[in-house]
Amino acid sequence: MVRIVEAVTPAQMRAFAKYPLELYRNSDYYVPCFTSDEKNIKNPKKNYAAEGCEVKCFLAEKNGRVVGRIAGIIVAESNRKFGEKKIRFSRFDFNGDEDVAEALLNKVAEFGKERGMTVIHGPWGFNDTDREGMLTSGFNLPATYATNYNYEYYADVVQKLGFKKESEWVEFAIYPETLDPKIYKAAEFVQKRYGFVELNDKYPIKRVIKEYGDLFFDCYNEAYKDLDCYVELKGKVKQNVIMQFATVINQDYFSCILDPKTGKIAAFGVVIPAIGDIIKKHNGNLVASALPLLKAIKKPAALELTLIGVAPEYRNTGVNAMIITRIHRNIMKNGIKKVVCNPMLTSNAGILTQWKWVEHKEIKRRATFEKEIS
């Protein structure tokens, strides 16, 4: 019989954080989160994104062993923005037993119903910088630092339990040597016509982040505001992301473009070194990973395209050509051969059409699923 317990004690939260390490111990493809972050997901003093949210974490036990976990998250701001009454499920992992999955999902639905929610959906995180989506294809490829990995049975089980597909993402492998050289001329034309300034060609990255961080997030929020379940990044959450950026970004692969006429950030691109194998090697231990991560960031062997965004008023300027050419120039200079794109919503036509400039191949899909709470 499956027993569901709420994770409230430090020992239970350690078990919650470490269960995936046991579940995926034989997987070549899983990349863990940092366990220190997972242990503190409910604590707004550690996880700023939890502020203003209701969060509960649950463990599934069978025959005295942990066989699954899940978190339920009510993001009040998201429900207000979209006029919904939804509870998100997140950190959903289980051993393949349908009874375990059903018991976990029912517990989150029960939590939501107690709070007046009418729909359960996920996997969604606290905001767009959190891991989201359930892998539905590409199971034989390594996950990235920013993405969930799950076994193939996950989506089959949740759909058998009555969940319907909600949002969907696609991921690409990019072949940088095939980039159409015409984009370089396009970038030069755009820069001359509009007078845009690439901040990373002028200043060290720490100065860019310090002086333009707030403007960067103004652009980020405007660029992503209409996407599925997007929650604005503000307050301490912005500072937390800025700290992460300052830690994992190599300036060669970061673009932040200023419009000096308005003083606004017009567009940005964030490509990070591929660090998943290091985190996996050290089982999500941040301290043990620190030195190898610094080396990988300084001289990466592969890259993950994490973010690209253009503020609405600049979408017809062609400014994305400047982002692509700056990062591409450094990719070629540094001899990087492997580049993958992290998830892009299939409904986001603007981001998908820009890959016409370069050869690319779909390698993964992922989705969220939803169900009415009865």
ABEGO torsion letter per residue (X at the ends): XBBBBBBABAAAAAAAAAAAAAAAAABAABBBBBAAAAAAAABAAABAAABGBBBBBBBBBBGGBBABBBBBBBBAAAAAAAGBBBBBBBGBBBAGBAAAAAAAAAAAAAAAAAAGBABBBOBBBABAABBBEBBABGAABBBBAABBBBBAAAAAAAAAAGBBBBBBBBBBBBBAAABBAAAAAAAAAAAAAAGBBBAAAABBAAAAAAAAAAAAAAAAAAAAAABBGBBBBBEAAAAAAAAAAAAABBAAABBBBBBAAAGBBABBBBBBBBAAAAAAAAGGBAAAAAAAAAAAAABBABBBBABBBBBAAAAAAGAAAAAAAAAAAAAAAAGBABBBBBBBBAABAAAAAAAAABBBBBABBBBBBBBBBX
